[in-house]
């Protein structure tokens, strides 16, 4: 998905499309996770659809549960859903930041490996001075 190191930066329009695609993917991951949470709280804990939505969204955002759970199945689901939600949060942040970090690192490499620096390195390698180390 990323361009090779020696290639120039992508045009801004292509980069924006890449960011939007990552945003859509992150929202999809969050949406599916929220749906799983709603179904789990409704069927395992016996909560109404609205209460299941509230609990699932609060757990997914890291705020914590709202309604007390009285069934063993509901409590087990809540425990596993809380662990799952932590992984979803980290994954979503990584998906959102990946294009930005990639562009930053790519730009950094392009600036570091400018043609000016390459020609200086070639000259140094061609005629070493007495104190230079050989690579």
N, C-alpha and C positions, 0 to 999 in steps of 0.2 A: 504494500500500500504506500510505502514511502519511496521517494525518488533516490536514485543512487547518489553517493557522496560527491562525485565529480560533476554532476549535472547542476545547472543553475536552479535557483528557487522557482517554485511553481508560480504562475501568475496569480494575482490576488483573487480573481474570480474562481479559479480552480481550488485555491486554498479555502475560500469561504464555503464552497460546496462540500469540501472535505470536513470542515468543522460542522456544517449542518447535518451531514451524514452521521457524524459521531454523536451529535446531539440527539438525532432521531433514534440511534441505536441505544443510547443511554436511557432515553425516555421509554423505549420499548422494554428494556430490562427492568426498569422500575415499575412499569405498568403490569408486566407479567407477574412480578414479585408481589405487587399489591393485590392482584387478582387471586394469587395463591393464598395470601394471607386472609383475604375476605372469605374465601371458600373454607379454609381451615377453621377460622374462628366461628363461622356459621355452623358448620357440620360437626366439628370436634367439641367446641365449647358451648354450642347451643345458643349463641348470641343472635339477635336479630340482624338483618342485613346492614342496617345503619350502624348499629353498635360494632358489628364485625368490620365495617369500613373504618370506623373511628379507631378501633384497636389496632388494626393492621397498619393504618397510616401512621399512627403514633409510634408503633414499634419500628416501622421501616425508616422513620426519620430520626430515631434514636431518643425519642422523648419518654417512652415507657408506656406500659399498659394503662388503660383507663378503668375498665370494668374488672372486678375480682372474678377469678375463675373458680368454679366449684367442682368440676369433673376432672378426673385423672387424665382423660384424653385431651381435654382443653389445656391443662397445665403442661403436659408433655409437648403438645403442639406449640404452645407459646414459647417454651424453652428452645425448641429447634428452630422456630421461626425467628427468634431473636438472634441466634447464631447466624442463620442464613442471611438475615437483614444486614448484619455487619459486613459479610462478604459482598453482598450486593452494593452496599455503599462504597466500599473500596473499589470494586470493579467499575461502578458508574463514574467515579471520579477519574479513574485511569482512562476510561474510554473518552471522557470529555477532554482531558488534558493531553492525550496522545498527539493529536495534530499540532497543538501549540508547542509542545516540547520538541517535537520532531522538527518543526520549522525553525525554532530557536537554535537547536544544535546544528541543523543543516547550514543556517546562515553563519554560525560561528565557525564551522569548518571551511566554508567558502572564504571568509575573511582571513582565516589563519593560513589557508593554502592558496594565497593569491599568486598570480604569475610572477610578481616581484620577488616574493619569498622563494619560489621555485628556482628562479635564475640565480639568486644568491647561493642557494644550496648547491646547485650544479657547479658554480664557479669554485666554491670551497672544496668540493670533492675532486675537482679536476687538478687544482694546484694547491696541495696542502702545505701549510707552513711548518717549520721545524717543530713547533710545540703542539701541533694539532694531533688529536687522537684519531686513529683510523677506525671507521665503522665496519 
